[in-house]
Amino acid sequence: MNAPHRFHRFHTGWIHRDLGQWDRLRDLFHPDGRIEITWFEGPAHEFVDASARMGASDFRTKHLITAPVVTFSDDGARAVSETSAVVIGENIRLQLGCNGHNRFVDRLEKRDGAWRILDRKSVYDFATFTFPAGIVDIDATAVSRFPRAYAALAHLLEKSGFPVRRIFATKGSDLERDIKQTAFAWLREGKRA
């Protein structure tokens, strides 16, 4: 099974988000696809609309995506992939940025001959602030509300009007373990997310 060409578009396709190519981003997901990341949880089509709103705001992002590790179901109709990424963000009004390192854990499914993302969740490894125009003051108390692994990213999202409403998976956490166990159980059992 030649996986690289089948899954290349899911991982490099995130460039459509950075470039504001909303229809192409929407096409990466099944119609019932879902996504859970720091600032958005819900149907993928709503995520695309929310991303368009973010793209029109003072908050800018760029995603650097690595090659995925892909595991297929026995019948070849489903797969789980894990992909490392770096989210580079900047709020141009605040003159504050961040680099957030994460991993996407995706459930992929082939329907009517087409592979698309059914479910995307993120695990956060670490994040740091950047200062594109020089050092600015940061409220350490506000930042400390979030797990250190994504505190810089969450703080910048919140200051940009995109609230982070709960705790998300971090490297080595119980939440990460649950995401992976559930994804691989789905792969073995053939159940949809």
ZAKOLFI-260875 format. One record per residue: residue number from 1; residue in three letters; x, y, z of N, C-alpha, C in turn. Coordinates in steps of 0.2 Angstrom, whole numbers. Example, Ala and Ser with C-alpha at 12.3 -4.5 7.8 and 13.67 -1.06 7.14 Angstrom:
 vexdren drendo  n_xx  n_yy  n_zz ca_xx ca_yy ca_zz  c_xx  c_yy  c_zz
       1    ALA    66   -28    39    62   -22    39    66   -16    39
       2    SER    64   -11    35    68    -5    36    64     0    39
END
This chain:
 vexdren drendo  n_xx  n_yy  n_zz ca_xx ca_yy ca_zz  c_xx  c_yy  c_zz
       1    MET     4    -6     0     0     0     0     4     6     0
       2    ASN     4    10    -5     8    16    -6     5    22    -2
       3    ALA     6    23     5     3    28     9     5    35     7
       4    PRO    11    36     6    13    43     6     9    48     1
       5    HIS     7    46    -5     3    50    -9    -4    51    -7
       6    ARG    -6    46    -3   -13    46    -1   -14    51     5
       7    PHE    -9    52     9   -10    56    15    -6    62    15
       8    HIS    -2    63     9     2    69     9    -2    75     9
       9    ARG    -8    75     6   -12    81     6   -15    83    13
      10    PHE   -16    78    18   -19    80    24   -14    84    28
      11    HIS    -8    83    27    -3    86    32     0    92    28
      12    THR     2    92    22     4    98    19    -2   102    17
      13    GLY    -8    99    17   -14   103    15   -16   108    21
      14    TRP   -12   108    26   -14   113    31   -12   120    29
      15    ILE    -7   120    24    -5   127    21   -12   130    18
      16    HIS   -17   127    16   -23   130    14   -26   135    20
      17    ARG   -25   133    26   -27   137    31   -23   143    32
      18    ASP   -16   143    31   -12   148    32   -13   153    26
      19    LEU   -15   150    20   -16   155    14   -23   157    13
      20    GLY   -27   155    18   -34   157    17   -38   154    12
      21    GLN   -36   148    10   -40   144     5   -45   140     8
      22    TRP   -50   143    10   -55   140    14   -59   134    11
      23    ASP   -60   134     5   -64   128     2   -59   122     1
      24    ARG   -53   123     0   -48   118     0   -46   115     7
      25    LEU   -47   119    12   -46   117    19   -52   113    21
      26    ARG   -58   115    19   -64   111    20   -64   104    17
      27    ASP   -61   104    11   -61    97     8   -56    92    11
      28    LEU   -52    94    16   -48    89    19   -52    85    24
      29    PHE   -58    87    26   -62    84    31   -68    80    28
      30    HIS   -70    75    31   -77    72    29   -82    77    31
      31    PRO   -88    77    28   -93    82    30   -95    81    38
      32    ASP   -94    75    41   -96    74    48   -89    75    52
      33    GLY   -84    77    49   -77    78    52   -78    83    58
      34    ARG   -73    81    63   -73    85    69   -66    87    71
      35    ILE   -65    93    74   -58    95    76   -58    97    83
      36    GLU   -53    96    87   -52    99    94   -45   101    95
      37    ILE   -44   108    95   -38   111    96   -39   116   102
      38    THR   -34   120   104   -35   125   109   -41   129   109
      39    TRP   -42   132   103   -47   138   103   -53   136    99
      40    PHE   -53   129    97   -60   127    94   -61   120    95
      41    GLU   -67   118    96   -69   111    97   -76   111    93
      42    GLY   -77   106    88   -83   105    85   -82   103    78
      43    PRO   -88   104    74   -88   101    67   -82   105    63
      44    ALA   -79   101    59   -74   104    55   -76   110    50
      45    HIS   -82   109    47   -84   115    43   -85   121    47
      46    GLU   -87   121    53   -87   127    58   -80   129    59
      47    PHE   -75   125    60   -68   126    61   -66   131    55
      48    VAL   -68   129    49   -65   132    43   -68   139    43
      49    ASP   -74   140    45   -77   147    45   -74   151    51
      50    ALA   -73   148    57   -69   151    62   -62   153    60
      51    SER   -59   149    57   -52   150    54   -52   156    50
      52    ALA   -57   157    45   -58   163    41   -59   169    45
      53    ARG   -63   169    51   -63   175    55   -56   176    58
      54    MET   -53   171    61   -46   172    63   -42   175    58
      55    GLY   -42   173    52   -38   176    47   -39   183    46
      56    ALA   -45   186    47   -46   193    46   -45   197    53
      57    SER   -42   194    58   -41   197    64   -34   199    64
      58    ASP   -31   202    70   -24   204    71   -20   198    72
      59    PHE   -23   192    73   -19   186    75   -17   182    68
      60    ARG   -11   181    67    -9   178    61    -5   171    63
      61    THR    -6   166    59    -2   160    61     1   157    54
      62    LYS     6   153    56     9   149    51    10   142    54
      63    HIS     9   137    50    10   130    53    16   126    49
      64    LEU    20   124    52    26   120    49    24   112    51
      65    ILE    23   108    46    21   101    47    26    96    45
      66    THR    27    91    49    32    86    47    28    80    44
      67    ALA    32    75    42    29    69    39    26    65    44
      68    PRO    20    62    43    16    58    48    19    51    49
      69    VAL    17    48    54    17    41    56    10    39    55
      70    VAL     9    34    50     2    32    49     2    24    50
      71    THR    -4    22    53    -5    15    55   -12    14    52
      72    PHE   -13     9    47   -19     7    44   -23     1    47
      73    SER   -29     1    46   -34    -4    49   -32   -10    44
      74    ASP   -34   -16    47   -33   -22    43   -37   -22    36
      75    ASP   -43   -19    36   -46   -18    30   -44   -13    25
      76    GLY   -39    -9    27   -36    -3    23   -41     3    22
      77    ALA   -47     3    26   -51     8    25   -51    14    30
      78    ARG   -47    13    35   -46    18    40   -39    18    42
      79    ALA   -37    24    45   -30    25    47   -30    30    53
      80    VAL   -24    29    57   -23    34    62   -16    37    60
      81    SER   -15    43    61    -9    46    59    -7    51    65
      82    GLU    -1    52    66     2    57    71     7    61    67
      83    THR     6    68    68    10    72    64    13    78    68
      84    SER    19    79    69    22    84    73    21    91    69
      85    ALA    20    96    72    19   103    69    22   108    74
      86    VAL    23   114    71    25   120    74    20   125    72
      87    VAL    16   128    77    12   134    76    15   140    77
      88    ILE    17   144    72    20   151    73    14   156    73
      89    GLY    13   159    79     8   164    79    11   171    81
      90    GLU     7   176    79     9   183    80     2   187    80
      91    ASN     2   191    85    -4   197    85     0   203    84
      92    ILE    -2   206    78     2   212    76     0   218    80
      93    ARG    -6   218    82    -7   224    87    -4   224    93
      94    LEU    -3   218    96     0   217   103     8   217   102
      95    GLN    10   216    96    17   215    95    20   209    99
      96    LEU    16   204    99    18   198   103    17   192    99
      97    GLY    21   187    99    21   181    96    22   175   100
      98    CYS    22   169    97    23   162   100    25   157    95
      99    ASN    29   152    97    30   146    94    27   140    98
     100    GLY    22   137    95    19   131    99    21   125    95
     101    HIS    23   120    99    25   113    96    20   108    98
     102    ASN    17   105    93    11   101    95    11    95    90
     103    ARG     7    90    91     6    84    87    -1    83    85
     104    PHE    -3    82    79   -10    81    77   -11    73    77
     105    VAL   -16    71    81   -18    64    80   -24    64    76
     106    ASP   -24    61    70   -30    61    66   -32    54    65
     107    ARG   -39    53    64   -42    47    62   -44    49    55
     108    LEU   -42    45    50   -43    46    43   -47    40    41
     109    GLU   -52    41    36   -56    36    33   -57    37    26
     110    LYS   -57    31    23   -58    31    15   -66    30    14
     111    ARG   -69    35    11   -76    34     9   -77    35     2
     112    ASP   -81    31    -2   -82    32    -9   -75    34   -13
     113    GLY   -70    30   -11   -64    31   -14   -59    37   -12
     114    ALA   -62    41    -7   -58    47    -5   -56    46     2
     115    TRP   -50    48     3   -47    48    10   -48    55    13
     116    ARG   -51    56    19   -52    63    22   -51    62    30
     117    ILE   -50    67    33   -50    67    40   -57    67    43
     118    LEU   -58    62    48   -64    61    52   -63    65    58
     119    ASP   -57    65    61   -57    67    68   -49    70    69
     120    ARG   -48    76    71   -42    78    72   -42    81    79
     121    LYS   -37    79    83   -35    81    90   -28    83    90
     122    SER   -27    88    95   -20    90    96   -17    88   103
     123    VAL   -11    87   103    -7    86   109    -1    91   109
     124    TYR    -1    95   114     4   100   115    10    98   118
     125    ASP    16   100   115    23    98   118    26   103   122
     126    PHE    26   109   119    29   115   122    28   121   118
     127    ALA    28   127   121    27   133   118    31   139   121
     128    THR    33   144   117    37   149   120    35   156   116
     129    PHE    36   161   120    34   168   117    39   170   112
     130    THR    37   174   108    42   178   103    40   185   103
     131    PHE    45   189   102    44   196   102    47   200    96
     132    PRO    42   200    91    45   202    84    47   209    84
     133    ALA    44   213    88    46   221    88    50   223    94
     134    GLY    52   218    99    55   220   105    51   217   111
     135    ILE    54   217   117    51   214   123    45   218   124
     136    VAL    39   215   126    33   218   129    32   215   135
     137    ASP    28   218   139    26   215   146    21   210   145
     138    ILE    21   204   149    17   199   149    14   198   156
     139    ASP     8   197   157     5   196   163     6   188   165
     140    ALA    11   187   170    13   180   171     7   176   175
     141    THR     3   180   178    -3   177   182    -8   174   177
     142    ALA    -9   178   171   -14   176   166   -11   170   162
     143    VAL    -4   170   161    -1   165   157    -1   158   161
     144    SER    -1   159   168     0   153   172    -7   149   173
     145    ARG   -12   152   170   -19   148   170   -19   142   166
     146    PHE   -14   142   161   -14   136   156    -8   132   158
     147    PRO    -8   125   156    -2   121   156     3   124   152
     148    ARG     9   123   155    15   126   152    16   124   145
     149    ALA    14   118   143    16   115   137    12   119   131
     150    TYR     7   123   133     4   127   128     2   134   131
     151    ALA     5   136   136     3   142   140     4   149   135
     152    ALA    10   149   132    11   155   127     6   155   122
     153    LEU     5   150   119     0   149   113    -7   151   116
     154    ALA    -9   148   121   -16   150   124   -17   157   126
     155    HIS   -12   160   129   -12   167   131   -13   171   125
     156    LEU    -9   170   120    -9   174   114   -16   173   111
     157    LEU   -19   167   110   -25   166   108   -31   170   111
     158    GLU   -30   170   118   -35   173   122   -35   181   121
     159    LYS   -29   183   121   -28   191   120   -30   193   113
     160    SER   -30   188   109   -33   190   102   -40   188   101
     161    GLY   -44   186   106   -51   185   106   -53   178   104
     162    PHE   -49   174   105   -50   166   104   -49   162   110
     163    PRO   -54   162   114   -53   159   121   -52   152   121
     164    VAL   -48   150   126   -46   143   127   -50   140   133
     165    ARG   -55   136   132   -60   135   137   -59   129   141
     166    ARG   -54   125   140   -53   119   144   -46   117   144
     167    ILE   -44   112   148   -37   109   148   -37   104   142
     168    PHE   -31   105   138   -30   100   132   -24    95   134
     169    ALA   -24    90   130   -18    85   130   -11    88   130
     170    THR    -7    86   134     0    88   134     4    82   133
     171    LYS    11    82   132    15    77   131    15    73   137
     172    GLY    14    66   137    14    62   142     8    62   147
     173    SER     3    66   146    -3    67   150    -8    61   149
     174    ASP   -12    60   154   -18    55   153   -22    57   147
     175    LEU   -23    63   146   -27    65   140   -24    63   134
     176    GLU   -17    63   133   -14    61   127   -15    53   127
     177    ARG   -14    50   132   -15    43   132   -22    41   130
     178    ASP   -27    44   132   -34    43   131   -35    44   123
     179    ILE   -33    50   121   -34    51   114   -31    45   109
     180    LYS   -25    43   111   -22    38   107   -25    31   108
     181    GLN   -27    29   114   -30    23   115   -37    23   111
     182    THR   -41    28   112   -47    29   108   -46    28   101
     183    ALA   -41    32    98   -40    32    91   -39    25    89
     184    PHE   -34    21    92   -32    15    90   -38     9    91
     185    ALA   -42    10    96   -48     6    97   -52     7    91
     186    TRP   -53    13    89   -58    14    83   -55    11    77
     187    LEU   -48    11    77   -45     8    71   -46     1    71
     188    ARG   -45    -2    76   -46   -10    77   -54   -12    76
     189    GLU   -58    -8    79   -65   -10    79   -69    -7    73
     190    GLY   -66    -3    69   -70     0    64   -76     5    66
     191    LYS   -75     8    72   -81    12    74   -79    19    72
     192    ARG   -84    23    70   -83    30    68   -82    34    75
     193    ALA   -78    40    74   -77    44    80   -84    47    82
END
